[in-house]
């Protein structure tokens, strides 16, 4: 009985995190300029795309895990972002 409770809890925790929605910051501060969020692409990994703030005018991309931790992105990307309460 003790083991089955742990298995059920682990399964429910996994399912809850699999359906998490990440809240991309509305803007980033890059090279002393604020740049606005252009697009959020949810999925297994959420991608936040910000307007041309790189020195060459290209967009900034921040890629987050489904629990809001930065996987890959510009040094201006926050290391952690919040999850939305409602997707």
URGIBEL-V806979 format. One line per field, one symbol per residue. ss: DSSP state (H for helix, E for strand, C for the rest). psi: psi as a letter, one per 40 degrees, with the letter a starting at -180 (. if undefined). burial: b if it has 9 or more other C-alpha atoms within 8 Angstrom, else e. Layout:
# URGIBEL-V806979
ss = ???
psi = ???
burial = ???
This chain:
# URGIBEL-V806979
ss = CHHHHHHHHHHHHHHHHHCCCECCCCEEEECCEEEEEEEEECCCCEEEEECCCCCCCCCEEEEECCCCEEEEECCCCCCECCECCCC
psi = ddddddddddddddddddeihhhhidiihhffihhihdihhiadhhhhhiigeideeiihhhhiieeehhdiiieehidiiiiidh.
burial = eeeeeeeeeeeeeeeebeebbbebeebbbbeeeebbbeebebeebbbbbbbbbbeeebbbbbbbbbbbbbeebeeebeeebebbeee
